[in-house]
Amino acid sequence: METLRASPLVEMRGIVKRFPGVLANDHIDLSVLPGQIHALLGENGAGKTTLMNVLYGLYQPEEGEILYRGQKVRLASPRDAIQLGIGMVHQHFMLVPPLTVAENVILGTPSAGKVLIDLDEAYAKIESLAERYSLPVEAKAPVWQLSVGEQQRVEIIKALYRGAEVLILDEPTSVLTPQEAEGLGKVLRRMAEEGKAVIFISHKLREVMSLCHQVTVLRDGKVVGTLPTTDTSEKKLAALMVGREVLFDVKKGERAPGPPVLEVQDLEAIGDNGLMALKGVAFEIREGECVGLAGVSGNGQRELAEVIAGLRKARSGEVRISGQATTNDSPAAIIQAGLAYVPEERKRVGTIAEFSIADNAILETHEWRFSHHGVLDRKAINQYADGLIRDYDVKTPNRGNLARTLSGGNLQKLILGRELSRRPKLLIAAQPTRGLDVGATEYIHQQLMAAREQGTGILLISEDLDEVMSLSDRILVLYEGQIVGRLSAAEADAETLGLMMGGAKVELPGS
């Protein structure tokens, strides 16, 4: 990598940010040079997002200062940051669901304040950005109809639309194929060559090592290291983040699969946009087998999971769990048939934010496991919740805390523990480690493989190809609602899967 100019484009000095009972940022220094892609790493709760929210004007620090091009600045709001030249793509989206993609993108820009808005001009610019960055979106589609991955693409385009000199990206490639991620990487490198600065938050250490010039690692609100990527490695960065050695290799024991626990035949379903989302999908999963479903977000993965779980009606076709027909049954009946479900949206679908941790632990099964004659057995609930917190290493002061107080990793541990505690026949794990740090990811992977060893059949839906390849016994590729690839984990590689995920026809050896 070329030598970078010495004068920082943006600099944060001694930043302190407190919340009640929490010191989120403890005298943090961060310096990002023009022409630099600078990674910001750390576990969930380490203070990364808080620090970036300070830089973006969403939070005001109690101590410290921010310099832009050598001048001290005060960022009282995101408008100040945007006008200065700082843009941010948030991990949790800042979109208005009833509005279209184009309306969300131009919202807050000078053109949005005009009496007559030239939407055609906005459409053209959005389409140009979408094509340039390989981020396909429909500019006229309402945001509420979009999948999580598609909404993230809108956020990326929204930031690029404003043309920032400093661009903060929080997990920007988590929903892209390897080829699309590589394309975005090329664009970021070109931005760096033009003298712009990129602050890149990612849990994909391989991506950080290949793309970034410099890395700053946070732990417990403090900087524990800033170093060039040429002087470190994935293992060293993971150890800095967690404070111990992290095991990257997933131990997947040999296990002969048993009888089918899931049979899907000729399944068809309609998406939220009224179009066909599943087109004749057919596959099976056997006892003690993990089947990975790879695909770019928005190609039918969410609809497939929801149909199996009883959250969306099938238009035609059949679903059977351990031989029992469950097509279009109620979620409660399907759970009793042996299904456990870890949804991709852990906050909106997987938990109720304003319920206690204990009450979230008994969702789905409270009527038949924890109540007598319609009255909840609080003693049994509390004992069960305490055991779940202990057994699944959920970091919380007590079971009475609200679910919204948990970090992403701890919330996912709670959901996974709740689902696995029933010893299900079939587990759907949708994006189980999206947005989680390396320590939480390691733990979730271990629990999934332990469930597989105990005979649970697993449908793993993930856009992280390393995750799919390391955990799965077999891999299916979904594209535009159809399965376009079926291969064993042994014959899979990222390039082949990426091409299939993009719709390309790939001839496998021996096929």
C-alpha positions as CSV (number, residue, x, y, z in Angstrom):
1,M,0.0,0.0,0.0
2,E,1.2,3.5,-0.8
3,T,2.5,5.8,1.9
4,L,-0.3,8.1,3.1
5,R,-0.1,11.8,3.7
6,A,0.7,12.6,7.3
7,S,-1.9,15.3,8.2
8,P,-5.2,13.7,9.5
9,L,-8.4,14.4,7.7
10,V,-10.3,13.8,10.9
11,E,-9.0,13.4,14.4
12,M,-10.7,12.6,17.7
13,R,-8.7,13.4,20.9
14,G,-9.5,12.2,24.4
15,I,-13.2,11.4,23.7
16,V,-15.2,10.5,26.8
17,K,-18.9,9.5,26.5
18,R,-20.9,8.3,29.5
19,F,-24.4,6.8,29.8
20,P,-26.0,6.0,33.1
21,G,-23.8,3.4,34.8
22,V,-21.7,2.9,31.6
23,L,-18.4,4.6,30.5
24,A,-18.9,3.9,26.8
25,N,-15.8,5.8,25.5
26,D,-12.9,6.2,27.9
27,H,-10.5,8.9,26.6
28,I,-10.3,7.5,23.0
29,D,-7.9,8.9,20.4
30,L,-8.6,8.2,16.7
31,S,-6.7,9.7,13.8
32,V,-7.7,8.9,10.2
33,L,-5.6,10.2,7.3
34,P,-6.8,11.2,3.8
35,G,-6.4,8.3,1.5
36,Q,-6.8,5.8,4.3
37,I,-9.3,3.0,4.9
38,H,-9.2,2.7,8.7
39,A,-10.8,-0.3,10.4
40,L,-12.5,0.1,13.8
41,L,-12.7,-3.3,15.6
42,G,-14.0,-4.5,18.9
43,E,-16.6,-6.7,20.6
44,N,-20.2,-5.8,20.8
45,G,-20.4,-3.1,23.5
46,A,-16.8,-2.1,23.1
47,G,-17.8,1.5,22.2
48,K,-17.3,1.5,18.4
49,T,-20.8,2.7,17.4
50,T,-20.9,5.2,20.3
51,L,-17.6,6.7,19.1
52,M,-18.9,7.0,15.5
53,N,-22.2,8.5,16.7
54,V,-20.0,11.2,18.4
55,L,-18.2,11.8,15.2
56,Y,-21.5,11.9,13.3
57,G,-23.0,14.5,15.7
58,L,-25.6,12.2,17.2
59,Y,-24.0,12.2,20.6
60,Q,-22.1,15.0,22.4
61,P,-19.0,13.9,24.3
62,E,-18.4,14.9,27.9
63,E,-14.7,15.4,27.2
64,G,-12.4,15.6,24.2
65,E,-12.4,17.4,20.9
66,I,-12.8,16.7,17.2
67,L,-10.6,18.2,14.5
68,Y,-11.5,18.2,10.8
69,R,-8.7,19.1,8.4
70,G,-6.8,20.4,11.4
71,Q,-9.5,22.7,12.6
72,K,-11.4,22.1,15.9
73,V,-15.1,21.6,15.1
74,R,-18.3,21.2,17.1
75,L,-20.8,18.7,15.7
76,A,-24.1,19.5,17.3
77,S,-26.1,17.3,15.0
78,P,-25.8,14.9,11.9
79,R,-26.6,17.9,9.7
80,D,-23.4,19.6,10.9
81,A,-21.4,16.4,10.1
82,I,-23.0,16.0,6.7
83,Q,-22.3,19.7,5.8
84,L,-18.8,19.2,6.9
85,G,-18.3,16.2,4.8
86,I,-18.9,13.2,7.1
87,G,-21.4,10.5,6.2
88,M,-22.4,7.4,8.1
89,V,-24.2,4.1,7.3
90,H,-25.6,2.9,10.6
91,Q,-25.9,-0.7,11.6
92,H,-29.5,-0.1,12.7
93,F,-31.2,1.6,9.8
94,M,-32.4,5.1,9.7
95,L,-35.2,4.7,7.1
96,V,-38.9,5.6,7.0
97,P,-40.7,2.4,6.1
98,P,-43.8,3.9,4.3
99,L,-41.6,6.0,1.9
100,T,-40.0,4.7,-1.2
101,V,-36.3,4.1,-1.7
102,A,-35.8,7.3,-3.6
103,E,-37.8,9.4,-1.1
104,N,-35.6,7.9,1.8
105,V,-32.4,8.7,-0.1
106,I,-33.3,12.4,-0.8
107,L,-34.9,12.9,2.6
108,G,-32.9,15.7,4.4
109,T,-31.1,16.9,1.3
110,P,-31.6,20.5,-0.1
111,S,-33.7,19.2,-2.9
112,A,-36.2,17.7,-0.4
113,G,-37.1,21.2,0.8
114,K,-38.2,22.4,-2.6
115,V,-41.9,22.8,-3.5
116,L,-41.5,20.5,-6.5
117,I,-39.1,17.6,-6.2
118,D,-37.4,16.2,-9.3
119,L,-37.8,12.5,-8.5
120,D,-36.8,11.5,-12.0
121,E,-33.4,13.1,-11.4
122,A,-33.2,11.2,-8.0
123,Y,-34.2,7.9,-9.7
124,A,-31.5,8.4,-12.3
125,K,-28.8,9.1,-9.7
126,I,-29.9,6.2,-7.5
127,E,-29.8,3.8,-10.4
128,S,-26.4,5.0,-11.4
129,L,-25.1,4.5,-7.8
130,A,-26.8,1.1,-7.6
131,E,-25.1,0.0,-10.8
132,R,-21.7,1.4,-9.9
133,Y,-21.6,-0.2,-6.5
134,S,-23.4,-3.4,-7.4
135,L,-26.2,-2.7,-4.9
136,P,-29.4,-3.5,-6.7
137,V,-32.5,-1.8,-5.4
138,E,-35.8,-0.7,-6.9
139,A,-35.9,3.1,-6.5
140,K,-39.7,3.2,-6.5
141,A,-40.3,0.4,-4.0
142,P,-41.6,1.2,-0.5
143,V,-38.9,0.5,2.1
144,W,-41.3,-1.6,4.2
145,Q,-41.4,-4.2,1.4
146,L,-37.6,-4.7,1.4
147,S,-35.6,-7.4,3.2
148,V,-33.0,-6.5,5.8
149,G,-30.2,-6.8,3.3
150,E,-32.0,-4.6,0.7
151,Q,-32.6,-1.9,3.4
152,Q,-28.9,-1.9,4.2
153,R,-28.2,-1.3,0.5
154,V,-30.5,1.7,0.6
155,E,-28.5,3.1,3.6
156,I,-25.2,2.7,1.7
157,I,-26.7,4.4,-1.4
158,K,-28.1,7.2,0.9
159,A,-24.7,8.0,2.3
160,L,-23.0,7.8,-1.2
161,Y,-25.7,10.1,-2.6
162,R,-24.5,12.9,-0.3
163,G,-20.9,12.5,-1.4
164,A,-19.0,12.6,1.9
165,E,-15.2,13.2,2.3
166,V,-15.2,10.9,5.4
167,L,-17.4,7.9,5.0
168,I,-18.2,5.7,8.1
169,L,-19.4,2.2,7.1
170,D,-20.8,-0.2,9.7
171,E,-20.8,-3.8,8.4
172,P,-21.4,-2.7,4.8
173,T,-20.6,-6.1,3.1
174,S,-22.6,-8.4,5.4
175,V,-25.3,-8.9,2.8
176,L,-23.2,-8.9,-0.4
177,T,-21.8,-11.8,-2.4
178,P,-18.0,-12.1,-2.5
179,Q,-18.0,-10.6,-6.0
180,E,-20.2,-7.7,-4.9
181,A,-18.1,-7.2,-1.7
182,E,-15.0,-7.2,-3.9
183,G,-16.6,-4.6,-6.1
184,L,-17.4,-2.3,-3.2
185,G,-13.8,-2.8,-2.0
186,K,-12.6,-1.5,-5.3
187,V,-14.8,1.6,-5.0
188,L,-13.6,2.3,-1.4
189,R,-10.0,1.9,-2.6
190,R,-10.7,4.4,-5.4
191,M,-12.2,6.8,-2.9
192,A,-9.0,6.5,-0.8
193,E,-6.9,7.1,-3.9
194,E,-8.9,10.3,-4.4
195,G,-7.9,11.5,-0.9
196,K,-11.1,10.6,0.9
197,A,-11.1,8.7,4.3
198,V,-13.1,5.6,5.1
199,I,-13.8,4.4,8.6
200,F,-14.7,0.7,8.2
201,I,-16.4,-1.2,11.0
202,S,-16.5,-4.9,10.3
203,H,-16.4,-8.3,12.1
204,K,-14.9,-9.9,9.1
205,L,-11.2,-10.0,9.9
206,R,-10.2,-11.4,6.6
207,E,-11.9,-8.4,4.9
208,V,-10.2,-6.0,7.3
209,M,-6.8,-7.4,6.5
210,S,-7.3,-7.3,2.8
211,L,-9.0,-3.9,2.5
212,C,-7.8,-1.6,5.3
213,H,-4.5,0.3,5.8
214,Q,-4.8,0.8,9.6
215,V,-6.7,-0.8,12.4
216,T,-7.8,0.6,15.8
217,V,-9.1,-2.0,18.3
218,L,-11.4,-1.1,21.2
219,R,-12.1,-3.1,24.3
220,D,-14.3,-2.0,27.2
221,G,-14.4,1.5,25.8
222,K,-10.6,2.0,25.5
223,V,-8.2,1.8,22.7
224,V,-6.0,-1.3,23.1
225,G,-4.1,-1.0,19.9
226,T,-3.7,1.0,16.7
227,L,-1.5,-0.6,14.1
228,P,-1.1,-1.1,10.3
229,T,-2.6,-4.2,8.9
230,T,0.8,-5.1,7.5
231,D,2.0,-5.6,11.0
232,T,-0.7,-7.9,12.3
233,S,-2.9,-11.0,11.5
234,E,-6.5,-12.2,12.0
235,K,-5.6,-14.2,15.1
236,K,-3.7,-11.2,16.7
237,L,-6.6,-8.9,16.0
238,A,-9.1,-11.3,17.5
239,A,-7.0,-11.7,20.6
240,L,-6.8,-7.9,21.0
241,M,-10.6,-7.6,20.7
242,V,-11.5,-10.4,23.1
243,G,-8.5,-10.5,25.4
244,R,-7.9,-14.2,24.8
245,E,-7.1,-16.5,21.9
246,V,-10.1,-17.2,19.7
247,L,-10.7,-20.5,18.0
248,F,-11.5,-20.0,14.4
249,D,-11.7,-23.6,13.4
250,V,-15.2,-25.1,14.0
251,K,-15.1,-28.7,15.3
252,K,-17.6,-30.5,13.2
253,G,-17.6,-34.2,14.0
254,E,-18.5,-36.9,11.6
255,R,-22.1,-38.0,12.0
256,A,-24.2,-40.3,9.9
257,P,-27.5,-38.4,9.2
258,G,-30.7,-40.1,10.4
259,P,-34.2,-40.0,9.0
260,P,-35.6,-36.8,7.5
261,V,-36.7,-34.1,10.0
262,L,-37.7,-31.6,7.3
263,E,-39.2,-32.4,3.8
264,V,-40.1,-29.5,1.5
265,Q,-41.9,-30.3,-1.7
266,D,-42.7,-27.9,-4.6
267,L,-43.1,-24.9,-2.2
268,E,-44.4,-21.7,-3.6
269,A,-45.1,-18.5,-1.7
270,I,-45.9,-14.8,-2.3
271,G,-43.6,-12.0,-0.9
272,D,-44.6,-8.8,0.7
273,N,-44.4,-7.0,-2.6
274,G,-47.1,-9.3,-4.1
275,L,-44.7,-11.2,-6.4
276,M,-43.7,-14.8,-6.2
277,A,-40.9,-15.2,-3.7
278,L,-40.6,-19.0,-3.7
279,K,-40.9,-21.0,-7.0
280,G,-41.1,-24.7,-6.6
281,V,-38.5,-25.1,-3.8
282,A,-37.8,-28.7,-2.8
283,F,-35.2,-30.2,-0.4
284,E,-34.9,-32.2,2.8
285,I,-32.8,-32.1,6.0
286,R,-32.0,-35.2,8.0
287,E,-31.5,-35.8,11.7
288,G,-28.1,-34.6,12.8
289,E,-27.4,-32.8,9.5
290,C,-26.7,-29.1,9.0
291,V,-27.8,-27.8,5.6
292,G,-26.6,-24.3,4.6
293,L,-28.7,-22.0,2.5
294,A,-26.6,-19.4,0.7
295,G,-27.9,-16.5,-1.2
296,V,-27.9,-12.7,-1.4
297,S,-30.6,-11.2,0.8
298,G,-33.9,-10.7,-0.9
299,N,-33.9,-14.0,-2.9
300,G,-36.5,-15.8,-0.9
301,Q,-34.6,-16.9,2.2
302,R,-36.8,-15.0,4.7
303,E,-40.0,-16.2,3.0
304,L,-38.8,-19.8,3.1
305,A,-38.1,-19.6,6.8
306,E,-41.4,-17.9,7.5
307,V,-43.4,-20.5,5.6
308,I,-41.7,-23.4,7.4
309,A,-42.3,-21.6,10.7
310,G,-46.0,-20.9,10.0
311,L,-45.5,-17.1,9.8
312,R,-46.3,-16.9,6.1
313,K,-48.8,-18.9,4.1
314,A,-47.6,-21.2,1.3
315,R,-49.4,-20.8,-2.0
316,S,-48.8,-24.4,-2.9
317,G,-46.5,-27.3,-2.0
318,E,-45.9,-29.2,1.2
319,V,-43.8,-29.0,4.4
320,R,-43.3,-32.0,6.7
321,I,-41.5,-32.0,10.0
322,S,-40.5,-35.5,11.1
323,G,-43.1,-37.0,8.8
324,Q,-45.9,-34.7,10.1
325,A,-47.6,-32.4,7.6
326,T,-47.3,-28.9,8.9
327,T,-48.0,-26.8,5.8
328,N,-49.9,-23.6,6.8
329,D,-50.3,-24.8,10.4
330,S,-50.2,-22.3,13.2
331,P,-46.8,-21.4,14.6
332,A,-47.8,-23.0,17.9
333,A,-48.7,-26.3,16.2
334,I,-45.4,-26.2,14.3
335,I,-43.4,-25.6,17.4
336,Q,-45.1,-28.5,19.1
337,A,-44.2,-30.6,16.0
338,G,-40.5,-30.0,16.8
339,L,-39.5,-26.7,15.2
340,A,-37.2,-24.1,16.8
341,Y,-36.6,-20.8,15.0
342,V,-33.9,-18.2,15.4
343,P,-35.1,-15.3,13.1
344,E,-32.8,-13.0,11.3
345,E,-34.3,-9.9,13.1
346,R,-33.5,-10.7,16.7
347,K,-35.0,-7.5,18.0
348,R,-38.2,-7.1,16.0
349,V,-39.2,-10.8,15.6
350,G,-37.1,-12.8,18.1
351,T,-37.7,-10.9,21.3
352,I,-40.0,-8.3,22.8
353,A,-37.8,-5.4,23.9
354,E,-39.9,-4.1,26.8
355,F,-40.4,-7.6,28.3
356,S,-38.0,-8.9,30.9
357,I,-35.3,-11.4,30.0
358,A,-37.2,-14.0,32.0
359,D,-40.4,-13.4,30.1
360,N,-38.6,-13.5,26.7
361,A,-37.1,-16.8,27.7
362,I,-40.5,-18.4,27.8
363,L,-42.0,-16.9,24.6
364,E,-43.7,-19.4,22.3
365,T,-44.0,-22.2,25.0
366,H,-45.4,-20.4,28.1
367,E,-48.9,-21.8,27.7
368,W,-47.9,-25.5,27.8
369,R,-44.7,-25.4,29.7
370,F,-45.0,-22.7,32.4
371,S,-48.7,-22.2,33.2
372,H,-51.3,-24.1,35.2
373,H,-55.0,-23.3,34.4
374,G,-54.0,-20.1,32.7
375,V,-51.8,-18.8,35.5
376,L,-48.0,-18.5,35.0
377,D,-45.8,-20.4,37.3
378,R,-43.3,-17.6,38.3
379,K,-41.1,-19.9,40.4
380,A,-40.6,-22.3,37.5
381,I,-40.1,-19.4,35.0
382,N,-37.4,-17.8,37.2
383,Q,-35.6,-21.1,37.7
384,Y,-35.7,-21.8,34.0
385,A,-34.5,-18.3,33.1
386,D,-31.7,-18.4,35.6
387,G,-30.6,-21.8,34.1
388,L,-30.7,-20.4,30.6
389,I,-28.7,-17.3,31.5
390,R,-26.1,-19.6,33.2
391,D,-26.0,-22.3,30.5
392,Y,-25.8,-20.0,27.5
393,D,-23.5,-17.4,29.1
394,V,-26.0,-14.4,28.8
395,K,-24.2,-11.4,30.3
396,T,-26.8,-9.6,32.4
397,P,-27.1,-8.4,36.0
398,N,-30.4,-10.3,36.5
399,R,-33.3,-12.0,34.8
400,G,-35.6,-9.0,35.5
401,N,-33.7,-6.6,33.2
402,L,-35.5,-5.7,30.0
403,A,-34.4,-7.5,26.8
404,R,-33.5,-4.2,25.2
405,T,-30.6,-3.8,27.7
406,L,-28.8,-6.8,26.2
407,S,-26.0,-6.4,23.6
408,G,-26.6,-8.1,20.2
409,G,-24.5,-11.1,21.1
410,N,-26.2,-11.7,24.5
411,L,-29.6,-11.2,22.9
412,Q,-28.7,-13.9,20.3
413,K,-27.5,-16.2,23.1
414,L,-30.8,-15.8,24.9
415,I,-32.8,-16.6,21.7
416,L,-30.6,-19.6,20.8
417,G,-30.8,-20.9,24.4
418,R,-34.6,-20.5,24.4
419,E,-34.9,-22.5,21.2
420,L,-32.4,-25.2,21.9
421,S,-33.6,-25.9,25.4
422,R,-36.6,-27.7,23.9
423,R,-34.3,-30.2,22.2
424,P,-36.0,-29.5,18.9
425,K,-36.1,-31.9,15.9
426,L,-35.4,-29.1,13.5
427,L,-33.7,-25.7,14.0
428,I,-33.9,-22.8,11.5
429,A,-31.0,-20.5,12.2
430,A,-31.4,-17.3,10.1
431,Q,-28.3,-15.1,10.0
432,P,-27.3,-16.4,13.5
433,T,-24.1,-14.3,13.8
434,R,-25.0,-11.2,11.7
435,G,-23.5,-8.2,13.4
436,L,-21.8,-10.2,16.2
437,D,-18.2,-10.0,17.3
438,V,-15.7,-12.8,17.0
439,G,-16.2,-14.0,20.6
440,A,-20.0,-14.3,20.3
441,T,-19.7,-15.8,16.8
442,E,-17.4,-18.5,18.2
443,Y,-19.9,-19.3,20.9
444,I,-22.9,-19.5,18.6
445,H,-21.1,-21.8,16.2
446,Q,-20.2,-24.1,19.1
447,Q,-23.8,-24.3,20.2
448,L,-25.1,-25.0,16.7
449,M,-22.6,-27.9,16.3
450,A,-23.5,-29.2,19.7
451,A,-27.2,-29.3,18.7
452,R,-26.2,-31.1,15.5
453,E,-24.3,-33.7,17.5
454,Q,-27.4,-34.3,19.6
455,G,-29.4,-35.1,16.5
456,T,-31.1,-31.8,15.7
457,G,-31.4,-31.1,11.9
458,I,-30.3,-27.5,11.1
459,L,-31.3,-25.2,8.3
460,L,-28.6,-22.5,8.4
461,I,-29.5,-19.4,6.4
462,S,-26.5,-17.1,6.1
463,E,-24.9,-14.7,3.7
464,D,-21.5,-15.3,5.4
465,L,-20.0,-17.9,3.1
466,D,-17.2,-18.8,5.5
467,E,-19.9,-19.6,8.1
468,V,-21.9,-21.7,5.6
469,M,-18.9,-23.6,4.4
470,S,-17.5,-24.4,7.8
471,L,-20.7,-25.4,9.5
472,S,-22.7,-27.2,6.8
473,D,-22.7,-30.8,5.6
474,R,-24.5,-29.8,2.4
475,I,-25.1,-26.4,0.8
476,L,-28.1,-25.1,-1.2
477,V,-28.0,-21.9,-3.2
478,L,-31.1,-19.8,-3.5
479,Y,-31.5,-17.3,-6.3
480,E,-34.7,-15.5,-7.2
481,G,-36.8,-17.9,-5.2
482,Q,-35.3,-21.1,-6.8
483,I,-32.6,-23.5,-5.7
484,V,-30.0,-23.1,-8.3
485,G,-27.2,-25.1,-6.7
486,R,-26.8,-28.2,-4.6
487,L,-23.4,-29.3,-3.4
488,S,-21.5,-30.9,-0.5
489,A,-19.5,-28.7,1.8
490,A,-16.3,-30.5,0.5
491,E,-16.8,-29.4,-3.1
492,A,-17.9,-25.8,-2.2
493,D,-15.7,-22.7,-2.4
494,A,-16.4,-19.0,-2.1
495,E,-16.0,-18.2,-5.8
496,T,-18.3,-21.0,-6.9
497,L,-21.0,-20.1,-4.3
498,G,-20.7,-16.4,-5.1
499,L,-21.3,-17.0,-8.8
500,M,-24.3,-19.1,-8.0
501,M,-25.7,-16.5,-5.6
502,G,-25.4,-14.0,-8.5
503,G,-27.4,-16.2,-10.8
504,A,-24.5,-17.6,-12.9
505,K,-24.7,-21.2,-14.1
506,V,-21.8,-23.2,-12.7
507,E,-20.8,-26.7,-13.9
508,L,-19.5,-28.7,-11.0
509,P,-16.9,-31.5,-11.5
510,G,-18.7,-34.8,-12.2
511,S,-22.1,-33.0,-12.9
